[in-house]
Amino acid sequence: MKTKIAVVGRGEFVNLARNSTMKFKNSDIEITVFDCGGDLSITLPRILTKLEENETDIIITGHFFKIFLEKRTSIPVIKLKVTPIDMLFAVQKSLPFSNKIAIALPDLEELKYDYSILEELLQVQLHYISYNTKAELRQKIETYSNTKGTVISTGLGVINAKEYGLSGTLIYSEVSIIASIERAIEIIHFKRAEEKQRQQLKAVIDSVRDGIIATDEQDKITIINESAWNHLNIQKNNIIGDRLLKIIPNRSIREITQDEAFQNKIIKFDHITLNTSKVAVTQKGTKIGNIITLQDISEIQQIEQNYRVEIESKGLVAKNEFSNLIYKSEIIHHTIEKAKKFAKTDSTILITGESGTGKEIIAQSIHNHSYRKAYPFVAINCAALPETLLESELFGYEKGAFTGAAKDGKKGLFELAHHGTLFLDEINSISIHFQARLLRALQEKEIVRIGGLKVIPVNIRIIATSNENLISLVQENKFRADLYYRLNVLKINLPPLRQRPEDIVPLTKHFIWKHRKELFSQIDHLIEDICADLLTYRFAGNVRELYNILERFTILAETNRNELDYYRLLLAECIEEIQLHHLAENEKIEFALKDNYKDSLAEAERSIIQKYFDIQNGDRTALAEELGIGRTTLYRKLKELNIR
């Protein structure tokens, strides 16, 4: 696209401009110089017509012509700038005529510098003339003509000087004209880039199904897209610059213009129900407008219905978000902030922590905070399935792959999680043999179904959890080092509840409020005192155990009581019942069989001691007595079996 520049002036300036523009003759820049000689009221309008017909990009001119032109055209107009070089050249040219030199400019501030030093260096007398109108310029030059000096000015000033018998020197030089042209070229390129972005933005906002209205700080419309026209069912006129309420005098719309920023406000507008949101646009901390989005509720419902049919029917959704998490402790705050940063990446995440600390809740929150949130969240507990079944669940199988296989075959969880997140819970429980195949799938991002030959690429994000120390398992050759390092790219460790007791009260309040609101309203002011025993309890089962205690408490508590001692005693009984319940449960101990008898026996011993360790809440003295062994032997066993 050719760049078209017009230079407008009169007198000597025109010849100077024509000579200066020769530099750009062979470029893709078209520069036309216009002479405004004669009656300006006639010549300027004619020139302006030619400029608009020629689709001129920008006009370069002097002070007076700029004022005239920019009031009558949308073509950008820039003013020639006077540089120190221009001034020095002009003074040098004027010296042969007189040492009395008048500098006549409409805006003397353009000079920027104090040129009085020239009076001493060059033995000249400088006189400054400023003016606002052509008549004022003529009158001041006429007065100055009595000095028999010389004048430095614009093209108009030089003409006036010569009319009164004075020598006149044009203040502009080839340097200043070329600099102005180069500045004009930069402005044109910037405006074209800006226009391109504007058109791209318009194409984008017109392509979305949501209605979008942008307003300035006075609620005047600056942007409105096609969907907004359709949602509001208003006639397409040139409404840019009009106030929103003038165009849409609906009472509900009036409410959203008055409110500050909000999300998901439902309004009824004539023929349609809209879900609306409003966000403020700020610049350097100052509000400069708003963006209002409009969604047709019926479209949202249809999309949600289709999504639920396809995804939710398979249970492939993450229900939790970071905003749902209840906590007060700094350690959980920092953990969540770290998790939010990790969520914005595509790297594998390993979440470690004891049972009941909320590893899956964090995993779901990470998924819902990532760009994959619109895609499936597929979870599997690796400890809950035998290895053969785990393999078929993860990788799927072709028809006839084994006896009992579905006749059409089955997609594995890797395929179901395509574009989403695959959550591998308790990954520490899988065997060394199966770890090799899992590692290959994670490295190559490709899987092969059981009984199949076709390589299937998958685009997934892996989040894995472990309730054991994987590096210890690596050292014991129970976990592949290469798989560990593949998983341990980004790591999050969830501390046990006993290390963050400040979270117990907010968790308790939330649980009681959610499960029995009338009880919560009765004891809200007492909850911190009621929780005294909970703050010293070790919670082997972490938050899950806390919720078990609170569930009993909310069921048994009476709401017609207002005595602190009653509720504290009841909670203490619930804690004791949970402990007894754990003792009964602990009579049954489960553990995963390993590849050989020796490893299975060691795993059984580790599971038994771990159970007793949890029952005693980590009290090693009581544990040694319970097991009937010395403390030295116990410490050795705990170290060998990596029990902490």
C-alpha positions as CSV (number, residue, x, y, z in Angstrom):
1,M,0.0,0.0,0.0
2,K,1.4,3.3,-1.1
3,T,2.0,6.0,1.5
4,K,0.6,9.4,0.4
5,I,1.8,12.6,2.1
6,A,0.9,16.2,1.3
7,V,3.0,19.2,2.1
8,V,1.0,22.5,2.1
9,G,2.5,26.0,2.3
10,R,3.2,29.1,0.3
11,G,6.0,31.4,-0.8
12,E,9.7,30.3,-0.6
13,F,8.6,27.3,1.5
14,V,7.0,25.6,-1.5
15,N,10.3,25.6,-3.5
16,L,12.2,24.4,-0.5
17,A,9.7,21.6,0.1
18,R,9.8,20.4,-3.5
19,N,13.6,20.2,-3.4
20,S,13.6,18.4,-0.1
21,T,11.1,15.8,-1.2
22,M,13.3,14.7,-4.1
23,K,15.0,12.3,-1.7
24,F,11.9,10.2,-1.6
25,K,11.3,10.2,-5.4
26,N,12.1,6.6,-6.1
27,S,10.4,5.1,-3.0
28,D,6.9,3.8,-2.4
29,I,6.1,7.1,-0.8
30,E,4.1,9.6,-2.8
31,I,4.7,13.2,-1.7
32,T,2.8,16.1,-3.2
33,V,3.6,19.8,-2.5
34,F,0.7,22.2,-2.7
35,D,1.1,26.0,-3.1
36,C,-1.5,28.1,-1.3
37,G,-0.6,31.3,-3.2
38,G,-3.4,33.8,-3.8
39,D,-6.7,34.1,-1.8
40,L,-6.5,31.4,0.9
41,S,-10.2,31.3,1.3
42,I,-10.3,29.9,-2.3
43,T,-7.1,28.0,-2.6
44,L,-7.2,26.0,0.6
45,P,-10.7,24.5,0.1
46,R,-9.6,23.5,-3.5
47,I,-6.5,21.8,-2.1
48,L,-8.5,20.0,0.6
49,T,-10.8,18.6,-2.0
50,K,-7.8,17.2,-4.0
51,L,-6.3,15.7,-0.8
52,E,-9.5,13.8,0.0
53,E,-10.0,12.6,-3.5
54,N,-6.4,11.4,-3.6
55,E,-7.0,9.5,-0.2
56,T,-4.0,11.3,1.3
57,D,-2.7,9.7,4.5
58,I,-1.3,12.8,6.3
59,I,-0.7,16.5,5.8
60,I,2.4,18.4,6.8
61,T,2.0,22.2,7.1
62,G,2.6,25.3,9.2
63,H,0.7,26.7,12.1
64,F,-2.1,28.7,10.4
65,F,-2.8,26.1,7.7
66,K,-2.9,23.4,10.3
67,I,-5.7,25.2,12.3
68,F,-7.7,25.7,9.1
69,L,-7.3,22.2,7.8
70,E,-7.8,20.1,10.9
71,K,-11.2,21.7,11.4
72,R,-12.3,20.7,8.0
73,T,-10.9,17.2,7.4
74,S,-10.4,13.9,9.1
75,I,-7.0,13.5,7.5
76,P,-4.3,13.8,10.2
77,V,-2.4,17.1,10.1
78,I,1.0,17.6,11.7
79,K,2.9,20.9,12.1
80,L,6.4,21.5,10.9
81,K,8.8,21.7,13.8
82,V,11.5,24.4,14.2
83,T,14.8,22.8,15.2
84,P,17.9,24.6,16.7
85,I,19.7,23.7,13.4
86,D,17.0,25.6,11.5
87,M,17.4,28.6,13.7
88,L,21.2,28.7,13.4
89,F,21.1,28.3,9.6
90,A,18.5,31.1,9.4
91,V,20.6,33.5,11.5
92,Q,23.6,32.7,9.4
93,K,21.7,33.5,6.2
94,S,20.4,36.8,7.7
95,L,23.7,38.2,8.8
96,P,24.7,39.6,5.4
97,F,21.6,41.8,5.3
98,S,21.5,43.2,8.9
99,N,22.7,42.5,12.4
100,K,19.2,43.4,13.6
101,I,17.2,40.2,13.3
102,A,13.5,39.6,14.2
103,I,12.3,36.0,14.8
104,A,8.5,35.9,14.0
105,L,6.7,32.8,15.0
106,P,3.1,32.1,16.0
107,D,4.4,30.0,19.0
108,L,7.7,31.2,20.3
109,E,7.7,28.2,22.7
110,E,8.7,26.1,19.7
111,L,12.2,27.6,20.0
112,K,12.8,25.7,23.2
113,Y,16.2,27.2,23.7
114,D,17.5,30.6,24.7
115,Y,19.3,32.0,21.7
116,S,20.4,35.2,23.4
117,I,24.0,33.9,23.6
118,L,24.1,34.4,19.8
119,E,23.8,38.2,20.4
120,E,27.2,38.2,22.1
121,L,28.9,35.6,19.8
122,L,27.7,37.1,16.5
123,Q,27.2,40.7,17.5
124,V,23.5,40.7,16.5
125,Q,20.4,42.1,18.1
126,L,17.5,39.5,18.3
127,H,13.9,40.7,18.4
128,Y,11.1,38.2,19.0
129,I,7.7,38.6,17.4
130,S,4.7,36.4,18.4
131,Y,1.3,36.6,16.8
132,N,-2.1,34.9,16.7
133,T,-3.5,36.1,13.4
134,K,-2.2,37.1,9.9
135,A,-3.3,40.7,10.5
136,E,-1.3,40.8,13.7
137,L,1.8,39.4,12.0
138,R,1.5,42.0,9.2
139,Q,1.0,44.9,11.7
140,K,4.0,43.8,13.8
141,I,6.3,43.4,10.8
142,E,5.2,46.8,9.6
143,T,6.2,48.3,12.9
144,Y,9.5,46.4,12.9
145,S,10.3,47.7,9.4
146,N,11.4,51.0,10.8
147,T,14.5,49.3,12.2
148,K,15.7,48.4,8.7
149,G,16.5,44.9,10.1
150,T,15.8,41.5,8.6
151,V,13.1,38.9,9.5
152,I,13.3,35.1,10.1
153,S,9.8,33.6,9.8
154,T,7.5,31.1,8.1
155,G,6.6,31.5,4.5
156,L,3.8,33.9,5.3
157,G,6.1,36.1,7.5
158,V,8.8,36.2,4.7
159,I,6.1,37.5,2.3
160,N,5.1,40.2,4.7
161,A,8.7,41.2,5.4
162,K,9.4,41.7,1.7
163,E,6.2,43.7,1.3
164,Y,7.7,46.2,3.7
165,G,11.1,46.3,2.1
166,L,12.8,44.0,4.5
167,S,15.0,41.0,3.8
168,G,13.1,37.7,4.8
169,T,14.7,34.3,5.6
170,L,12.6,31.2,5.8
171,I,13.0,29.6,9.2
172,Y,12.5,26.1,7.9
173,S,15.3,24.1,6.3
174,E,15.6,20.9,4.2
175,V,16.6,19.1,7.4
176,S,13.4,20.1,9.2
177,I,11.2,19.2,6.2
178,I,12.8,15.8,5.8
179,A,12.5,15.2,9.6
180,S,8.8,16.1,9.4
181,I,8.3,13.7,6.5
182,E,10.0,10.9,8.4
183,R,7.8,11.6,11.4
184,A,4.8,11.6,9.2
185,I,5.8,8.2,7.8
186,E,6.2,6.8,11.3
187,I,2.7,8.1,12.2
188,I,1.2,6.5,9.1
189,H,2.8,3.2,9.8
190,F,1.6,3.3,13.4
191,K,-1.9,4.3,12.4
192,R,-2.0,1.5,9.8
193,A,-0.8,-1.0,12.4
194,E,-3.4,0.4,14.8
195,E,-6.1,0.1,12.2
196,K,-5.1,-3.5,11.4
197,Q,-5.3,-4.4,15.1
198,R,-8.6,-2.6,15.3
199,Q,-10.0,-4.5,12.4
200,Q,-8.6,-7.8,13.8
201,L,-10.2,-7.0,17.1
202,K,-13.5,-6.2,15.4
203,A,-13.4,-9.5,13.5
204,V,-12.7,-11.3,16.7
205,I,-15.5,-9.7,18.8
206,D,-17.9,-10.0,15.9
207,S,-17.1,-13.8,15.6
208,V,-17.9,-14.7,19.2
209,R,-21.4,-15.7,20.2
210,D,-21.5,-13.5,23.3
211,G,-22.6,-9.9,23.0
212,I,-19.9,-7.4,23.8
213,I,-20.4,-3.7,24.5
214,A,-17.5,-1.4,25.5
215,T,-18.2,1.9,27.0
216,D,-16.0,4.8,28.2
217,E,-16.0,6.4,31.7
218,Q,-19.2,8.3,30.8
219,D,-21.0,5.1,29.7
220,K,-20.7,6.2,26.0
221,I,-20.5,3.3,23.6
222,T,-17.1,2.7,22.0
223,I,-17.6,-0.8,20.7
224,I,-20.6,-3.0,20.0
225,N,-20.4,-6.4,18.2
226,E,-22.9,-8.3,16.0
227,S,-24.1,-10.6,18.8
228,A,-24.9,-7.6,21.0
229,W,-27.1,-6.1,18.2
230,N,-28.9,-9.4,17.9
231,H,-29.3,-10.1,21.6
232,L,-30.7,-6.6,22.3
233,N,-32.8,-6.6,19.0
234,I,-32.0,-2.9,18.3
235,Q,-31.7,-1.2,15.0
236,K,-28.2,-1.0,13.6
237,N,-27.4,2.7,13.5
238,N,-24.3,4.7,14.1
239,I,-24.5,4.7,17.9
240,I,-20.8,4.9,18.7
241,G,-20.4,7.8,21.1
242,D,-24.0,7.6,22.4
243,R,-24.8,6.8,26.0
244,L,-25.8,3.2,26.6
245,L,-29.1,4.2,28.3
246,K,-30.1,6.4,25.4
247,I,-29.9,3.4,23.0
248,I,-31.3,0.8,25.4
249,P,-33.7,2.5,27.9
250,N,-34.5,-0.9,29.5
251,R,-34.8,-0.9,33.3
252,S,-32.6,-3.9,33.7
253,I,-29.9,-2.4,31.5
254,R,-30.2,0.8,33.6
255,E,-29.3,-1.4,36.6
256,I,-26.1,-2.8,35.1
257,T,-24.9,0.6,34.0
258,Q,-25.2,1.8,37.6
259,D,-23.5,-1.2,39.2
260,E,-19.8,-1.6,39.6
261,A,-18.1,-4.7,38.2
262,F,-20.1,-7.9,38.6
263,Q,-20.2,-11.4,37.2
264,N,-23.2,-13.5,36.0
265,K,-26.1,-11.2,36.7
266,I,-29.3,-12.5,35.1
267,I,-31.6,-9.9,33.5
268,K,-34.7,-10.2,31.5
269,F,-34.7,-8.0,28.4
270,D,-37.9,-8.0,26.3
271,H,-37.8,-11.3,24.4
272,I,-34.7,-12.8,25.9
273,T,-33.1,-13.7,29.3
274,L,-29.4,-12.7,29.4
275,N,-26.5,-13.6,31.6
276,T,-24.5,-10.4,32.0
277,S,-21.0,-9.6,33.3
278,K,-19.2,-6.3,33.6
279,V,-15.5,-5.6,34.1
280,A,-13.8,-2.2,34.5
281,V,-11.1,-1.1,32.1
282,T,-8.3,0.7,33.8
283,Q,-5.2,2.6,32.7
284,K,-2.5,3.3,35.2
285,G,-4.9,2.7,38.0
286,T,-7.6,5.0,36.6
287,K,-10.9,3.6,35.4
288,I,-11.4,4.6,31.7
289,G,-14.5,2.5,30.9
290,N,-16.3,-0.9,31.1
291,I,-16.8,-4.1,29.1
292,I,-20.2,-5.6,29.3
293,T,-20.8,-9.1,28.0
294,L,-24.2,-10.6,27.2
295,Q,-25.0,-14.3,27.0
296,D,-28.3,-15.8,25.9
297,I,-29.3,-18.2,28.7
298,S,-30.9,-20.6,26.3
299,E,-27.7,-21.0,24.4
300,I,-25.7,-21.5,27.6
301,Q,-28.2,-24.2,28.7
302,Q,-28.0,-25.9,25.3
303,I,-24.2,-26.0,25.4
304,E,-24.2,-27.2,29.0
305,Q,-26.7,-29.9,28.1
306,N,-24.6,-31.1,25.2
307,Y,-21.4,-31.0,27.3
308,R,-23.0,-33.0,30.1
309,V,-24.3,-35.6,27.8
310,E,-20.8,-36.2,26.3
311,I,-18.6,-35.7,29.4
312,E,-20.5,-35.8,32.6
313,S,-22.2,-39.1,31.7
314,K,-18.7,-40.6,31.9
315,G,-18.0,-38.8,35.2
316,L,-15.0,-37.1,33.6
317,V,-15.3,-33.7,35.4
318,A,-13.4,-31.9,38.1
319,K,-15.8,-30.5,40.8
320,N,-13.4,-28.5,42.9
321,E,-11.7,-25.1,42.3
322,F,-9.2,-23.1,44.3
323,S,-12.0,-20.8,45.4
324,N,-13.7,-23.7,47.2
325,L,-10.7,-24.4,49.4
326,I,-11.1,-23.5,53.1
327,Y,-8.0,-22.5,55.0
328,K,-6.3,-19.9,57.0
329,S,-2.7,-21.1,57.3
330,E,0.1,-19.4,55.5
331,I,1.5,-22.8,54.4
332,I,-1.7,-23.7,52.5
333,H,-1.8,-20.2,51.1
334,H,1.7,-20.6,49.6
335,T,0.8,-24.1,48.5
336,I,-2.2,-22.8,46.6
337,E,-0.3,-19.9,45.0
338,K,2.3,-22.4,43.8
339,A,-0.4,-24.7,42.5
340,K,-2.0,-21.8,40.6
341,K,1.3,-21.1,38.9
342,F,1.8,-24.7,38.0
343,A,-1.7,-24.9,36.6
344,K,-0.8,-22.4,33.9
345,T,1.9,-24.7,32.6
346,D,1.6,-28.0,30.8
347,S,4.2,-29.8,32.9
348,T,3.6,-33.0,34.9
349,I,2.8,-32.4,38.6
350,L,3.5,-34.7,41.5
351,I,1.3,-34.1,44.6
352,T,2.6,-35.7,47.8
353,G,1.0,-35.9,51.3
354,E,-0.6,-38.2,53.8
355,S,-4.0,-39.7,53.2
356,G,-6.9,-37.3,53.8
357,T,-4.9,-34.1,53.1
358,G,-6.9,-33.3,50.0
359,K,-4.5,-34.3,47.1
360,E,-7.4,-35.0,44.7
361,I,-9.1,-31.7,45.6
362,I,-5.8,-29.8,44.7
363,A,-5.5,-31.8,41.5
364,Q,-9.1,-30.9,40.4
365,S,-8.5,-27.3,41.3
366,I,-5.3,-27.3,39.2
367,H,-7.3,-28.7,36.2
368,N,-10.0,-26.1,36.6
369,H,-7.4,-23.3,36.7
370,S,-5.7,-24.5,33.6
371,Y,-6.5,-23.9,29.9
372,R,-7.6,-27.6,29.8
373,K,-10.5,-26.9,32.1
374,A,-13.1,-27.3,29.3
375,Y,-11.8,-30.9,28.7
376,P,-12.1,-34.1,30.7
377,F,-10.6,-34.7,34.1
378,V,-10.0,-38.4,34.3
379,A,-9.1,-39.9,37.6
380,I,-8.0,-43.4,38.6
381,N,-6.8,-44.9,41.9
382,C,-3.8,-47.0,40.9
383,A,-4.0,-48.9,44.3
384,A,-7.6,-49.9,43.8
385,L,-7.1,-52.2,40.8
386,P,-5.1,-55.3,40.0
387,E,-2.3,-54.7,37.5
388,T,-4.0,-56.4,34.6
389,L,-7.2,-54.5,35.1
390,L,-5.3,-51.2,35.6
391,E,-3.5,-51.7,32.3
392,S,-6.7,-52.3,30.3
393,E,-8.3,-49.3,32.1
394,L,-5.5,-46.9,31.2
395,F,-4.6,-48.1,27.7
396,G,-7.9,-49.7,26.5
397,Y,-8.1,-52.7,24.4
398,E,-9.1,-53.9,20.9
399,K,-12.1,-56.2,20.3
400,G,-11.2,-59.8,21.1
401,A,-8.1,-58.8,23.0
402,F,-8.9,-61.2,25.8
403,T,-11.7,-63.4,27.1
404,G,-14.5,-61.2,28.4
405,A,-13.4,-58.1,26.4
406,A,-16.2,-55.9,25.0
407,K,-17.0,-56.9,21.5
408,D,-16.2,-53.5,20.1
409,G,-13.1,-52.9,22.2
410,K,-12.8,-50.1,24.7
411,K,-11.1,-46.7,24.9
412,G,-8.6,-46.4,27.7
413,L,-8.4,-43.5,30.2
414,F,-5.5,-42.0,28.3
415,E,-7.7,-41.6,25.2
416,L,-10.7,-40.3,27.3
417,A,-8.5,-37.7,28.8
418,H,-7.3,-36.3,25.4
419,H,-6.8,-32.5,25.7
420,G,-7.6,-32.8,29.4
421,T,-6.0,-34.1,32.6
422,L,-5.2,-37.7,33.6
423,F,-5.1,-38.0,37.4
424,L,-3.1,-41.0,38.7
425,D,-3.9,-41.4,42.4
426,E,-1.5,-43.4,44.6
427,I,0.9,-44.0,41.8
428,N,3.4,-45.4,44.3
429,S,1.3,-48.6,44.4
430,I,2.0,-49.8,40.9
431,S,4.5,-52.5,40.2
432,I,8.0,-52.1,38.7
433,H,6.8,-54.1,35.6
434,F,3.9,-51.8,34.9
435,Q,5.9,-48.7,35.6
436,A,8.0,-49.4,32.5
437,R,5.0,-49.3,30.2
438,L,3.5,-46.2,32.0
439,L,6.8,-44.4,31.6
440,R,6.9,-45.0,27.8
441,A,3.3,-43.6,27.5
442,L,4.3,-40.5,29.5
443,Q,7.5,-39.9,27.5
444,E,6.1,-40.5,24.0
445,K,2.6,-39.2,24.6
446,E,1.4,-42.2,22.6
447,I,-0.4,-45.4,23.7
448,V,-1.2,-48.7,22.1
449,R,-4.3,-50.5,23.2
450,I,-4.0,-54.1,24.5
451,G,-4.2,-56.4,21.5
452,G,-3.7,-53.6,19.1
453,L,-1.0,-52.4,16.8
454,K,-2.1,-48.8,16.1
455,V,-0.1,-46.0,17.9
456,I,-2.6,-43.5,19.2
457,P,-1.2,-40.0,20.1
458,V,-2.7,-38.3,23.2
459,N,-2.5,-34.7,24.3
460,I,-2.8,-34.9,28.1
461,R,-1.6,-33.3,31.3
462,I,-0.5,-35.8,34.0
463,I,-1.1,-35.1,37.7
464,A,0.0,-37.9,40.0
465,T,-0.2,-38.4,43.8
466,S,1.7,-40.4,46.3
467,N,1.2,-41.0,50.0
468,E,4.7,-42.4,50.3
469,N,8.2,-41.0,49.8
470,L,8.9,-41.9,46.2
471,I,12.6,-41.2,46.4
472,S,12.9,-43.7,49.3
473,L,11.1,-46.2,47.1
474,V,13.6,-45.5,44.3
475,Q,16.4,-46.2,46.7
476,E,14.8,-49.4,47.7
477,N,14.4,-50.4,44.0
478,K,10.6,-50.4,44.4
479,F,10.1,-47.4,42.0
480,R,11.8,-46.7,38.8
481,A,14.1,-43.7,39.0
482,D,13.4,-42.6,35.4
483,L,9.6,-42.7,36.1
484,Y,10.2,-40.7,39.3
485,Y,12.0,-38.0,37.5
486,R,9.4,-38.0,34.7
487,L,6.7,-37.4,37.4
488,N,8.7,-35.1,39.7
489,V,8.8,-32.1,37.3
490,L,6.6,-29.8,39.4
491,K,6.0,-30.9,43.0
492,I,3.4,-29.9,45.6
493,N,3.6,-31.3,49.1
494,L,0.4,-31.0,51.2
495,P,1.2,-30.8,54.9
496,P,-0.8,-32.9,57.3
497,L,-3.6,-31.1,59.3
498,R,-1.6,-31.4,62.6
499,Q,1.0,-29.1,61.0
500,R,-1.5,-26.4,60.3
501,P,-3.9,-26.3,63.3
502,E,-5.0,-22.7,62.3
503,D,-7.1,-24.4,59.5
504,I,-9.1,-26.5,61.9
505,V,-11.5,-23.7,63.0
506,P,-12.4,-22.4,59.5
507,L,-12.8,-26.0,58.3
508,T,-15.1,-26.8,61.3
509,K,-17.2,-23.7,60.7
510,H,-17.6,-24.5,57.0
511,F,-18.6,-28.1,57.6
512,I,-21.2,-27.2,60.3
513,W,-22.6,-24.4,58.2
514,K,-22.9,-26.6,55.1
515,H,-24.4,-29.6,56.9
516,R,-26.6,-28.0,59.6
517,K,-27.1,-24.3,59.3
518,E,-29.4,-24.0,62.3
519,L,-26.8,-25.5,64.5
520,F,-24.2,-23.2,63.0
521,S,-26.2,-20.1,63.8
522,Q,-26.6,-21.3,67.4
523,I,-23.0,-22.0,68.1
524,D,-21.1,-19.7,65.7
525,H,-19.8,-17.5,68.5
526,L,-18.7,-20.6,70.5
527,I,-17.0,-22.6,67.8
528,E,-13.4,-21.4,68.5
529,D,-13.8,-22.5,72.2
530,I,-15.5,-25.7,71.2
531,C,-12.6,-26.6,68.9
532,A,-10.0,-26.6,71.8
533,D,-9.7,-30.4,71.8
534,L,-9.5,-30.5,68.0
535,L,-6.5,-28.2,68.0
536,T,-4.4,-30.8,70.1
537,Y,-5.7,-33.9,68.2
538,R,-3.1,-35.5,65.8
539,F,-5.5,-36.4,63.0
540,A,-3.9,-39.5,61.5
541,G,-6.6,-39.3,58.8
542,N,-6.2,-35.5,58.4
543,V,-9.2,-33.5,57.0
544,R,-11.1,-36.7,56.2
545,E,-10.9,-37.7,59.9
546,L,-11.9,-34.2,61.0
547,Y,-15.0,-34.4,58.9
548,N,-15.9,-37.8,60.3
549,I,-15.7,-36.3,63.8
550,L,-17.7,-33.3,62.8
551,E,-20.4,-35.4,61.0
552,R,-21.1,-37.2,64.2
553,F,-21.1,-33.9,66.1
554,T,-23.6,-32.2,63.8
555,I,-26.0,-35.2,63.9
556,L,-25.9,-35.5,67.7
557,A,-25.8,-31.8,68.8
558,E,-29.0,-30.2,70.1
559,T,-29.8,-26.7,69.0
560,N,-31.7,-25.7,72.2
561,R,-28.5,-25.7,74.2
562,N,-26.3,-22.7,74.6
563,E,-23.7,-24.1,77.1
564,L,-20.1,-24.3,76.0
565,D,-19.4,-27.3,78.2
566,Y,-22.2,-29.3,76.6
567,Y,-20.8,-28.9,73.1
568,R,-17.2,-29.4,74.2
569,L,-18.1,-32.6,76.0
570,L,-20.1,-33.8,73.0
571,L,-17.2,-33.1,70.6
572,A,-14.8,-35.0,73.0
573,E,-17.1,-38.0,72.9
574,C,-17.2,-37.9,69.1
575,I,-13.4,-37.8,69.0
576,E,-13.3,-40.8,71.2
577,E,-15.8,-42.7,69.1
578,I,-13.8,-42.0,66.0
579,Q,-10.7,-43.4,67.7
580,L,-12.6,-46.5,68.8
581,H,-13.9,-46.8,65.2
582,H,-10.3,-46.6,63.9
583,L,-9.3,-49.4,66.3
584,A,-12.1,-51.6,65.0
585,E,-11.2,-50.8,61.4
586,N,-7.6,-51.5,62.1
587,E,-8.3,-55.1,62.8
588,K,-8.3,-55.5,59.1
589,I,-5.1,-54.6,57.3
590,E,-4.8,-54.5,53.5
591,F,-1.6,-54.3,51.5
592,A,-0.6,-54.8,47.9
593,L,1.1,-58.0,46.8
594,K,4.5,-57.5,45.3
595,D,6.4,-59.4,42.6
596,N,7.8,-62.0,45.1
597,Y,7.1,-63.5,48.5
598,K,10.0,-61.6,50.2
599,D,8.8,-58.2,49.1
600,S,5.2,-59.0,49.9
601,L,6.2,-60.1,53.4
602,A,8.1,-56.8,53.9
603,E,5.1,-54.8,52.6
604,A,2.8,-56.7,55.0
605,E,5.1,-55.8,58.0
606,R,5.2,-52.2,56.8
607,S,1.4,-52.0,56.6
608,I,0.9,-53.5,60.1
609,I,3.4,-51.2,61.8
610,Q,2.0,-48.2,59.9
611,K,-1.5,-49.0,61.2
612,Y,-0.3,-49.2,64.8
613,F,1.7,-46.0,64.2
614,D,-1.4,-44.2,63.1
615,I,-3.4,-45.5,66.0
616,Q,-0.9,-44.2,68.4
617,N,-0.8,-40.8,66.6
618,G,3.0,-41.2,66.1
619,D,3.7,-41.7,69.8
620,R,6.8,-44.0,69.5
621,T,6.9,-44.9,73.2
622,A,3.3,-46.1,73.2
623,L,3.9,-47.8,69.8
624,A,6.9,-49.8,71.2
625,E,4.7,-50.9,74.1
626,E,1.9,-51.9,71.8
627,L,4.1,-53.9,69.5
628,G,6.0,-55.5,72.5
629,I,9.5,-54.5,71.2
630,G,12.2,-52.2,72.5
631,R,12.4,-48.6,71.4
632,T,15.8,-49.1,69.7
633,T,14.3,-52.0,67.6
634,L,11.3,-49.9,66.8
635,Y,13.4,-46.9,65.6
636,R,15.4,-49.3,63.3
637,K,12.2,-50.8,61.9
638,L,10.6,-47.4,61.3
639,K,13.8,-46.3,59.4
640,E,14.0,-49.5,57.4
641,L,10.3,-49.3,56.4
642,N,10.3,-45.5,55.9
643,I,7.5,-44.8,58.4
644,R,7.4,-41.3,59.8
